[in-house]
């Protein structure tokens, strides 16, 4: 799946909508790079219902432990059990092998309000620029 076919949240989750109102969700490549090497994942239970912005999983990395938020409201219909034994899949392949859950959306408008790839790229560019400025570094305008 290409990054252009998916939507992104400001909390760095991605969603790819499939037929039947079911979206596959994971964390973005930007997020996994910020976290560093992922060493474990605490997955939700299938059939659990979540509201938008409610924590649904925890990803532990060598740097920190991070909540993963549900970018949409809905019911978890499948979890990526491979991540229990291979959490590194999130680092190696965040949009393919590293997906976290599949969720049946209860509000399609929430999906439509998420950022496109282009909008997300602008968003993370602003974040990176802000980090560089707060660290006293000049952004590289040649990129």
N, C-alpha and C positions, 0 to 999 in steps of 0.2 A: 504494500500500500504506500502510495507516495504521500508526502507531507501536505501536498496541495489539496488532497481530498478530505482533509480532516479539519476539525475546529479545535480551538485552544481556549483555555481559561486563563485568567490573570494569575492563578495559582499554579500554572504550568502543567495542568492536566490536558491531555488530548483526547478527543472523541472522534470515532469514525462511525457514521450511521449506516446501518445495514437495513435490509428489509424487515418489516414487522415492527418497526420502532425500537429496534435493539441496537445499542451503540457499544462498540468496543472502546475501552478506556485504559489509558496508561499515563505515564509522565513523559514530558517532552525530552528531547535530546539535550536542550539547554539545562533542564532540571537535573537530569542524571549527571551531566558534567559538573554542575555546581555541587552535587552531593558527593561525588567521588565514588570509590568502589563500594558497591552495595553488597552487604553481607547477609541480610535477612529481610524477609517480608512477612508481615502479619496480615493475612487476607481476611475479608469478611465471610460470613456464612451465606451460602446460596439461599435465596428467598428472603433475605433481609431487605427491608425498605429504607431508603435514605432520602432526605431532603437535600436540595441544592445547598452546597457549602458545608455539609455535615461530614466530619471525618469518617472514612470508610476503610482505610487501610493504614498501615505504618510501614515505612521503609527505613531500615537501619543501614547506615553507611559507616565507613571508617571515620567520617567527620561528625556525623550527628544522627539523630533519630527524627524523622519527619512524618507528620500526618499527611495523608493523601486525601484530598477532599473530593466529594462527589460533585462533579461539575454540573450535574442535572439531577432532578428528582426522579426516583424510580426504584425498581426492584432488581437486585442482583440475580441474574439468571445463570451465570457461569463465572467461575474463578479460574485463574491460570495456575493450576496446581503444580505445574513445572517449576514455578518460582520458589516453591518451598525448598526444593533440592538445588535449584539453579538461579538464585537471586541475581547473579551476574548477567542474566539475559537482559535485564533492564539496561545495563550499561552497554552491552554488546549490540542490542537490537531493540531500542525502545519502542519502535513502531510495528514490529513484527513479533519476535519471540517474547519480548518484554511486556506485552499487554498485561493488565492487572485483572480487570473484571469486564464482564459483559452485563449491561444494565438495560432493562426495558424502561424506556422513558415514559413518565406519566404526564409530562408537559413539554410538548414539542417546541414551544416558544423559547424555552430555556436553551435548547440546542441552537436555535436560530440566532440567539443573542451572543453566542460565543464568537471569538475572533477567527477570521480566516487566517491562513498561513501568512499572507502578506501583512495583515494587521498585527499578527503576533510577532513577526520579525521586527516591525517598527517598535512594538512594545518592549521587546528584549533589548533592542538597540538603545532605547532610552534608559533602560535599567543599567546596562553596561556603561553607558556614558556617565550616568550619575555615580556609579561606583568608582570610575576612574577619577572623576572630579573630586569626590570626597576623599580619595586617597592622594590627592595632590598631583595626579598625573594628567597630562594633556591628552585628550582623545586623539587618535590617529585619524585625521580627516581624509587621508588618502584611500581608505578602504572603500 
